[in-house]
Amino acid sequence: MRCKPGDLAVIIDAFNRTNIGRIVKVIALHDRKGTLTMAGSPDVWLVHCAQPLTWTVGDKRYRRKSGPAPDAQLQPIRGDALDNGLGAEELTSRATGPYQRAEAEAC
């Protein structure tokens, strides 16, 4: 797993593209209970975001500030990222991806 409880992380991949680039706090491993579950994904974290995130379950959409996020879709933000030669531009590029960058450039 890349993340650990207490980490700040960037969502780098998501079913709901609007979540990409959001900064979240990793709380704990998700208990896989409740309305928002990700049964098929290993290593799922409970995360919290200052802005509501979007989840889709069946044909319903949920907007909440806390919920599950697979470890594989998160990039932790730690001092070691900068120590490994990743600058702010590369971290932003990883967080936004080409979809978000093109959308931002169009504005």
Kinemage of the C-alpha trace (Angstrom):
@kinemage 1
@onewidth
@group {chain A} dominant
@subgroup {mainchain}
@vectorlist {calphas} color= white
{ca met a 1} P 0.000 0.000 0.000
{ca arg a 2} L 1.149 3.499 -0.779
{ca cys a 3} L -0.866 5.410 1.829
{ca lys a 4} L -1.078 5.207 5.595
{ca pro a 5} L -3.455 6.748 8.151
{ca gly a 6} L -2.811 10.454 8.620
{ca asp a 7} L -1.396 10.997 5.113
{ca leu a 8} L -2.584 13.718 2.806
{ca ala a 9} L -3.062 12.330 -0.687
{ca val a 10} L -4.106 13.430 -4.161
{ca ile a 11} L -6.780 11.446 -5.992
{ca ile a 12} L -5.026 10.461 -9.232
{ca asp a 13} L -7.694 8.158 -10.703
{ca ala a 14} L -11.437 7.870 -10.119
{ca phe a 15} L -14.651 6.627 -11.722
{ca asn a 16} L -16.086 10.128 -11.194
{ca arg a 17} L -13.563 12.327 -12.992
{ca thr a 18} L -14.495 15.384 -10.892
{ca asn a 19} L -12.746 13.748 -7.917
{ca ile a 20} L -9.367 13.691 -9.683
{ca gly a 21} L -6.944 16.236 -8.251
{ca arg a 22} L -8.773 16.567 -4.932
{ca ile a 23} L -6.658 16.534 -1.788
{ca val a 24} L -7.879 14.096 0.864
{ca lys a 25} L -6.808 13.038 4.329
{ca val a 26} L -6.406 9.281 4.789
{ca ile a 27} L -8.288 8.337 7.966
{ca ala a 28} L -8.179 4.521 8.270
{ca leu a 29} L -8.826 1.340 6.352
{ca his a 30} L -12.450 1.339 5.179
{ca asp a 31} L -14.680 -1.124 7.034
{ca arg a 32} L -16.597 -1.946 3.808
{ca lys a 33} L -19.904 -1.220 5.526
{ca gly a 34} L -22.598 1.288 4.625
{ca thr a 35} L -23.982 2.681 1.401
{ca leu a 36} L -20.584 3.386 -0.154
{ca thr a 37} L -18.630 0.164 -0.506
{ca met a 38} L -15.969 -1.017 -2.923
{ca ala a 39} L -16.163 -4.786 -2.615
{ca gly a 40} L -14.019 -5.494 -5.688
{ca ser a 41} L -11.115 -3.256 -4.700
{ca pro a 42} L -8.388 -4.431 -2.331
{ca asp a 43} L -6.871 -1.946 0.120
{ca val a 44} L -9.614 0.671 0.402
{ca trp a 45} L -9.165 3.693 2.673
{ca leu a 46} L -11.690 5.921 4.384
{ca val a 47} L -10.758 9.435 3.259
{ca his a 48} L -12.005 12.915 4.125
{ca cys a 49} L -12.006 15.943 1.812
{ca ala a 50} L -12.775 19.607 2.511
{ca gln a 51} L -15.068 19.651 -0.559
{ca pro a 52} L -17.723 17.002 -1.262
{ca leu a 53} L -16.538 14.101 -3.417
{ca thr a 54} L -18.817 12.144 -5.762
{ca trp a 55} L -19.498 8.399 -5.621
{ca thr a 56} L -21.793 6.444 -7.935
{ca val a 57} L -23.516 3.286 -6.701
{ca gly a 58} L -25.780 1.739 -9.333
{ca asp a 59} L -27.833 4.612 -10.706
{ca lys a 60} L -27.494 6.784 -7.595
{ca arg a 61} L -24.952 9.545 -7.019
{ca tyr a 62} L -23.716 10.522 -3.590
{ca arg a 63} L -21.878 13.723 -2.626
{ca arg a 64} L -20.093 13.455 0.703
{ca lys a 65} L -16.964 14.745 2.342
{ca ser a 66} L -15.962 11.291 3.634
{ca gly a 67} L -16.001 7.899 1.985
{ca pro a 68} L -13.956 5.059 0.491
{ca ala a 69} L -11.039 5.403 -1.918
{ca pro a 70} L -8.835 2.579 -3.235
{ca asp a 71} L -5.160 2.899 -2.349
{ca ala a 72} L -4.270 2.482 -6.041
{ca gln a 73} L -6.183 5.692 -6.859
{ca leu a 74} L -4.317 7.806 -4.310
{ca gln a 75} L -0.873 9.419 -4.428
{ca pro a 76} L 0.380 10.290 -0.937
{ca ile a 77} L 1.810 13.767 -0.436
{ca arg a 78} L 4.938 13.486 1.662
{ca gly a 79} L 8.304 15.150 1.823
{ca asp a 80} L 9.837 12.060 0.228
{ca ala a 81} L 8.066 12.854 -3.082
{ca leu a 82} L 10.162 16.013 -3.338
{ca asp a 83} L 13.229 14.161 -2.063
{ca asn a 84} L 12.803 11.679 -4.935
{ca gly a 85} L 13.102 14.493 -7.470
{ca leu a 86} L 9.396 15.063 -8.104
{ca gly a 87} L 8.801 18.770 -8.424
{ca ala a 88} L 5.527 20.620 -7.953
{ca glu a 89} L 4.817 20.526 -11.716
{ca glu a 90} L 5.140 16.729 -11.899
{ca leu a 91} L 3.013 16.235 -8.767
{ca thr a 92} L 0.334 18.480 -10.293
{ca ser a 93} L 0.570 16.586 -13.576
{ca arg a 94} L 0.080 13.260 -11.794
{ca ala a 95} L -2.849 14.658 -9.832
{ca thr a 96} L -4.700 16.223 -12.739
{ca gly a 97} L -3.867 13.945 -15.649
{ca pro a 98} L -4.414 14.974 -19.275
{ca tyr a 99} L -8.221 15.164 -18.903
{ca gln a 100} L -8.146 17.769 -16.147
{ca arg a 101} L -5.243 19.736 -17.703
{ca ala a 102} L -7.092 20.063 -21.036
{ca glu a 103} L -10.249 21.144 -19.220
{ca ala a 104} L -8.327 23.751 -17.202
{ca glu a 105} L -6.570 25.092 -20.309
{ca ala a 106} L -9.907 25.512 -22.076
{ca cys a 107} L -11.167 27.901 -19.357
